[in-house]
Amino acid sequence: MHIDPTILTYILGGIIVGMVALLVWIIRLQIRLSRLLVGKNAKTLEDSFVAITKQLQELHAFTKDMEKYLVSVETRLKRSIQSIETVRFNPFKGTGSGGNQSFSSSFIDEKGTGVVLTSMYSRDRISIFAKPVKEFASEFELSEEEKEALEKSKSNLGTS
């Protein structure tokens, strides 16, 4: 039996094309499998699952740590000064001394705890007073300027 060389060429060409297609398909499968197997050392699918599980546990631990940290930051933030206001005034309006160099400043957190500082300026001296504040009030009598500074601080917080 004699086979025509042209037919033999077509058969051989078909086999070569099929082998090239098969080789391309194997390479694509190898690439997809390497993507599925996570990490450089993963040899099996089980190794990949173990690596992913470990990463997930680390992520959960990080999330818990971050939640604790944020609660701590939020607690500290609530105790920090949230509003500062200053009112300038002249305590000696009739005498002409002092000018508007005197001031009352309030420093409070969101619960209204803090201090009101007042500086009284005259040509002879400067006096400074500090009055503690709790819940937007002081156990010491506040001047009109101190009350005004405290009210402005309170309104800046959005609580009335």
C-alpha positions in Angstrom: 0.0 0.0 0.0 1.3 3.3 -1.1 0.3 6.6 0.7 0.4 9.8 -1.3 3.1 12.1 0.2 0.7 15.1 0.1 -1.8 13.2 2.3 1.0 12.1 4.6 2.1 15.8 4.9 -1.4 16.8 5.8 -1.7 14.1 8.4 1.7 14.9 9.9 0.8 18.7 9.8 -2.5 17.9 11.6 -0.6 15.9 14.3 1.9 18.7 14.8 -0.9 21.3 15.0 -2.7 19.1 17.5 0.4 18.6 19.6 1.0 22.4 19.6 -2.6 23.0 20.6 -2.2 20.4 23.3 1.0 22.0 24.6 -0.6 25.4 24.7 -3.6 23.9 26.6 -1.2 22.2 29.1 0.7 25.5 29.6 -2.5 27.4 30.3 -3.6 24.7 32.8 -0.3 24.9 34.5 -0.6 28.7 34.8 -4.1 28.4 36.2 -3.0 25.7 38.6 -0.1 27.8 39.9 -2.5 30.6 40.5 -4.8 28.3 42.5 -1.9 27.0 44.6 -1.1 30.0 46.7 2.4 30.9 47.6 5.8 29.8 46.4 5.9 26.6 48.4 2.4 25.2 47.9 2.5 21.9 46.1 -1.1 20.8 46.6 -4.5 22.3 47.0 -4.4 21.4 50.7 -1.3 23.5 51.1 -3.1 26.4 49.6 -6.1 26.0 51.9 -3.8 25.8 54.9 -2.0 29.0 53.8 -5.3 30.8 53.2 -6.7 29.7 56.6 -3.6 30.9 58.3 -3.9 34.3 56.6 -7.6 34.5 57.5 -6.8 33.8 61.2 -4.1 36.5 61.1 -6.6 38.9 59.6 -9.2 38.2 62.3 -6.5 38.7 65.0 -5.5 42.0 63.4 -9.1 43.1 63.2 -9.7 42.4 66.9 -6.5 44.3 67.8 -7.6 47.2 65.6 -11.0 47.3 67.2 -9.4 47.4 70.7 -7.1 50.1 69.6 -9.9 52.2 68.1 -12.0 51.9 71.3 -8.9 53.1 73.3 -8.5 56.0 70.9 -12.1 56.9 71.1 -12.0 56.9 74.9 -9.0 59.1 74.9 -10.5 61.4 72.3 -13.6 61.9 74.5 -11.4 63.1 77.4 -9.4 65.5 75.2 -10.1 69.1 74.7 -12.7 69.4 72.0 -13.6 73.1 72.1 -11.6 76.3 72.9 -13.1 79.8 72.9 -11.7 83.1 73.9 -13.5 86.3 74.8 -11.5 89.6 75.0 -12.8 92.4 77.3 -11.9 95.5 79.2 -12.5 95.0 82.9 -11.9 98.7 83.7 -14.2 100.4 81.2 -14.7 103.6 83.2 -11.1 104.2 84.2 -9.4 103.9 80.8 -6.8 101.5 82.0 -6.4 98.0 80.7 -7.9 98.3 77.2 -9.1 95.0 75.7 -6.1 93.1 76.8 -8.0 90.9 79.3 -9.5 87.6 78.2 -11.4 84.6 79.3 -10.7 81.3 77.5 -12.6 78.0 78.0 -11.0 74.6 77.3 -13.6 71.8 77.5 -14.1 68.2 76.3 -17.3 66.9 74.8 -18.8 66.2 78.2 -18.2 69.8 79.4 -15.2 69.0 81.6 -12.3 71.3 81.5 -11.2 74.7 82.7 -11.9 78.4 82.2 -8.8 80.7 82.3 -9.1 84.4 82.8 -6.4 87.0 82.5 -7.1 90.4 83.9 -4.7 93.1 82.5 -4.1 96.5 84.0 -1.1 98.8 83.7 0.2 97.8 87.1 -0.2 94.0 87.0 -1.7 91.0 85.3 -3.9 88.5 87.3 -4.7 85.0 86.1 -7.5 82.9 87.4 -8.4 79.3 86.6 -11.7 77.7 87.4 -12.5 74.0 86.9 -15.6 73.1 84.8 -17.7 70.0 85.0 -20.8 69.4 82.9 -20.5 73.0 81.5 -20.7 74.5 85.0 -18.2 75.5 87.7 -18.5 75.4 91.4 -16.9 78.8 91.4 -18.8 81.9 90.4 -18.2 82.7 86.7 -18.0 86.3 85.4 -20.1 87.3 82.4 -17.1 86.9 80.1 -16.3 83.5 81.5 -19.9 82.4 81.0 -19.8 83.7 77.4 -16.6 81.8 76.6 -18.1 78.6 78.1 -21.3 79.0 76.2 -19.4 79.6 72.9 -17.4 76.4 73.6 -20.5 74.5 74.3 -22.2 75.7 71.1 -19.1 74.7 69.1 -19.6 71.1 70.3 -23.1 71.0 69.0 -24.7 70.4 72.4 -27.0 73.0 73.8 
